[in-house]
Amino acid sequence: MNKLIVSPSPHDENYMKTSGIMLNVIIALIPALCVGCYIFGWRAVTLTGVCVSSCIIFEYLSRRIMNRSNTITDLSAVVTGVLWAMNLPVTLPYWMAVIGCFVAIVIVKQLFGGLGQNFANPAITARIVLMVSFPSAMTHWIQPVSYEYDAVSSATPLAMGEGGAMPSYFDLLLGNVGGCLGETCALALLAGGLYLAARRIISLAAPSAFIGSLAALMAIAGEDPLYHILAGGVFLGAFFMATDYATTPITFKGKIAFGLGCGIITFVIRYFGSYPEGVSFSILLMNILTPYIEQTTRTKVFGAKEAEKNEG
């Protein structure tokens, strides 16, 4: 073999392709998804199926209409569908879920150029759009099957302290509480996040900064920090959406800044705002700031000079 042949990168033929990365993310999401389906019943299974299939169909059709190459085989639409389903209450009507899929795939992802070109996380953006459009349906929670599906029109365990008993740490770890389909079982989400870190799919810089800053601020404010990081969508957001390649910084310092920003914004919304959850809003706001964070934290090339500005 001629070792003098010069060719463009990548030179490692064993590098992981996009489909491989997405497959690992799906594997990491399976534990929390399975727990959610077990806790909330068969409707959780059908809702997930509707979301995944709708995302694949919208991606295929939009690529065809825009006369672009087919990308459904990279599994990114499947990941978006699973994440979107995990951010929904199991009682959400299917047609509303399909609208969210359209927002995530067509508007947020494909209209901006496809995978890697979107400025915000598709699932997060779709959740916020539907929360603004259908607030009642998006906040209609049910208790797990063991509670015989008693309907609760309130916000996750974060708002249960008002007039009701607070769930235990054990219930929060195992997901034996009301909430979105995939954000209730903290233990399963933690296992999935650690799997991605072990596979070197994600860095723990942003999740650690996110969870750590939120816990520290809650402790300073006199709140229970452990309860706040186990309840709500902190683990789902920190490990699976605050680590998105396209919408979060690529530098180590940038990841830390991104995580700190998410933790601070989540704290402000939870502690001072009327809305008990702030993970989705914090990630979306930090997605918008990502280009500025990268510009500030980018590595300076050794020996290079900054371009002089031309004075008019």
Beta strands, then each sheet from edge to edge (+ up, - down):
strand 1: 141-142
strand 2: 151-152
sheet 1: 1+ 2-
end
